[in-house]
Amino acid sequence: MKNLIISALAVFVVNLTTIAQNYSPYIKVGESSKNIQQITDEVVTVLNNASFTILGQYNPEGKSNLKVIVFTNTELKNTVVKVADRGALAAAYKIGLVANNGKVTISYTNPDYILRAYLGDDFNKYKTVFDKFSNDIKTALLPVGKEFKPFGGNVEAEKLGKYHYKIMMPYFTDPVELNEYSSFEKGLKLIQNNLKAKKGQTVEVYSIVYPDKKVAVFGVGLQNKDNGEAEFLSIIGEDHIAAMPYEIILQGNTVTMLHGKYRIALHWPELTMGTFMNIMSTPGDIEDTLELLCE
């Protein structure tokens, strides 16, 4: 009887720990005195050697001291797309590099955070795949740094799947519809052509296309100096640079984006309402730019 009680208590403690576990949006890998290009080359090499795929890279805000490297791997990419409600948005992860005062800080978006937020109840169906992906990133980046310190705020695991910033604010399940086309193929071609033309002062950072599933994700740099990244990142924090670029997703014949009031808050969960008010126009500005890209 005593052993039974002890076992029951142990299970209770484990479950309580799981329920109460917090996750942060970013993991700091470390700092380096090498320049940003040297670190970029090193990160690309170690990721390639660990069978990750480099999807793209760019300088947010057009600043040479800021760099984002986007990556994925085949197993993750082919797993998240099984989640019908925009699961493919969880296929791409980003390394953020920030050069300041002779040091480059290296960080990346935390898969344990993003996957829970974007996949909701479907997260546990594929948890084994996701755990391996997360562990493989850490192993691959060990030659670059050894801190692996979470930062950027904390959100409880059970709240991530239904995350929203404040009451009456949008959820993941409240996307913004940007356009609807006569077919997936026509929508895909139009968006690709607009990105090539840099319509709306945008730049294509990466794309993931699943032609058989009629799904495509595009990572879009917002290069307009007045209402793009340069306007809002300096206000809410460039240390979270791995949040960029912004995504749009074409599923079937409809292209959508995550609402700015959801996506920005998710990637900057420590934002005060006062700071959020300082970028009050940003969600609408992003929507206008990405809508233009989809016309």
Buried (B, 14 or more C-beta within 10 A) or exposed (E): EEEEEEEEEEEEEEEEEEEEEEBBBBBBBBBBEBBBEEBBEBBBBBBEEBEBBBBBBBBBBBBEBBBBBBBBBEBBBBBBBEBEEBBBBBBBBBBBBBBEEEEBBBBBBBBBBBBBBBBBEBBEEBEEBBEEBBEBBEEBBEEBBEBBEBBBBBBEBEEBBEBBBEEEBBBBEEBBEBBEBEEBEEBBEBBBEBBEEEBBBBBBBBBBBBEEBBBBBBBBBBBBEEBBBBBBBEEBBBBBBBBBBBBBBBBEBBBBBBBBBBBBBBBBBBBEEEEBEEBEEBBEBBBBBBBBBBE
